[in-house]
Structure formats: C-alpha cells, structure tokens
Amino acid sequence: MGFFRKSSPPVVLGVLTTPPPSSWWKTNRHLVLLGLGLAAGFWIAVHTGAAASSCTPAPGTSPRPSSTAPTLIHVPPAKGAKP
C-alpha cells in the first residue's frame, strides 16, 4: 500500500562548488622563474669572464714557452722487468 505515499524531500548532504580561478602568479610562476634564471645565468656568465676568455696571449709574451727543457714522458717498464 506504500505505492502512492509521498516521498520525503531530498536531504542536502553537501554542496559542490567550482574552485576559484587561479591567480596570475600561480598560472605564470614557472615562466617568471625561467626568465629570472636565464637572466641570472647570463649575468653570471658575462661577469665571471667565462665568455671573455680568448686564446691569444697577452701583449709582450710569446705564444710558446721560452723554456727549452725536454718534455718528460712517463714510459711504463717492460713486462718482466724488475723494478
């Protein structure tokens, strides 16, 4: 006999809401930090002299060493030779 009985109204258990939109910083922070990292790296490279190194000697110096001493080369002993 309960076929025609009125059903009780639905009970609200919770409310689903959409999260607020992300802020500009949260959306673009990776780009800002990338730009700052590239700028800092460029500044360090320019100011440490790494980019200004050259292969030419200073004026008044010879490109070759002035010493005529022979170059020492290590030759391992032959097999079976006593040290």
C-alpha positions as CSV (number, residue, x, y, z in Angstrom):
1,M,0.0,0.0,0.0
2,G,3.0,2.3,0.0
3,F,3.0,2.8,-3.7
4,F,1.2,6.1,-3.6
5,R,2.7,7.5,-0.5
6,K,4.5,10.9,-0.8
7,S,8.3,10.5,-0.7
8,S,10.2,12.7,1.7
9,P,12.1,15.7,0.2
10,P,15.8,15.0,-0.7
11,V,18.3,15.8,2.0
12,V,21.3,18.1,1.1
13,L,24.4,16.4,2.2
14,G,27.0,18.7,0.7
15,V,27.3,21.4,-1.9
16,L,29.7,21.1,-4.9
17,T,31.3,24.3,-5.9
18,T,33.9,25.1,-8.5
19,P,37.2,26.3,-7.2
20,P,38.1,30.0,-7.6
21,P,40.1,30.8,-10.7
22,S,43.9,30.6,-10.3
23,S,45.8,33.8,-9.6
24,W,48.1,35.3,-12.2
25,W,51.2,34.2,-10.2
26,K,50.0,30.6,-9.8
27,T,49.4,30.4,-13.6
28,N,52.6,32.1,-14.7
29,R,55.2,31.5,-12.0
30,H,57.1,28.9,-14.0
31,L,57.6,31.4,-16.8
32,V,58.7,34.2,-14.4
33,L,61.2,31.9,-12.7
34,L,62.5,30.6,-16.0
35,G,63.1,34.2,-17.2
36,L,64.8,35.1,-13.9
37,G,67.0,32.0,-14.1
38,L,68.1,32.8,-17.6
39,A,68.8,36.4,-16.8
40,A,70.9,35.4,-13.7
41,G,72.8,32.8,-15.7
42,F,73.6,35.3,-18.5
43,W,74.7,37.9,-15.9
44,I,77.0,35.3,-14.2
45,A,78.5,34.2,-17.5
46,V,79.2,37.8,-18.5
47,H,80.6,38.9,-15.2
48,T,82.8,35.9,-14.4
49,G,85.0,36.3,-17.5
50,A,84.0,32.9,-18.9
51,A,82.6,34.4,-22.1
52,A,85.6,36.8,-22.5
53,S,88.4,34.1,-22.4
54,S,90.5,34.1,-25.6
55,C,93.3,32.0,-26.9
56,T,95.6,34.9,-27.8
57,P,98.4,35.6,-25.3
58,A,98.8,38.9,-23.5
59,P,100.9,41.5,-25.3
60,G,104.6,41.1,-24.9
61,T,104.5,37.4,-24.3
62,S,105.5,34.6,-26.6
63,P,102.8,32.1,-27.7
64,R,105.3,29.3,-26.9
65,P,107.0,28.7,-23.7
66,S,110.6,30.1,-23.6
67,S,112.0,27.1,-21.8
68,T,114.0,24.6,-23.9
69,A,113.8,21.8,-21.4
70,P,112.7,18.5,-22.8
71,T,109.2,17.3,-22.2
72,L,109.1,14.4,-19.7
73,I,107.1,11.4,-20.8
74,H,106.3,8.5,-18.5
75,V,107.2,5.2,-20.0
76,P,106.0,2.1,-18.1
77,P,108.5,-0.6,-17.5
78,A,108.6,-3.6,-19.9
79,K,106.8,-6.8,-18.9
80,G,109.0,-9.0,-16.8
81,A,111.5,-6.2,-15.9
82,K,112.4,-5.9,-12.2
83,P,111.7,-2.6,-10.6
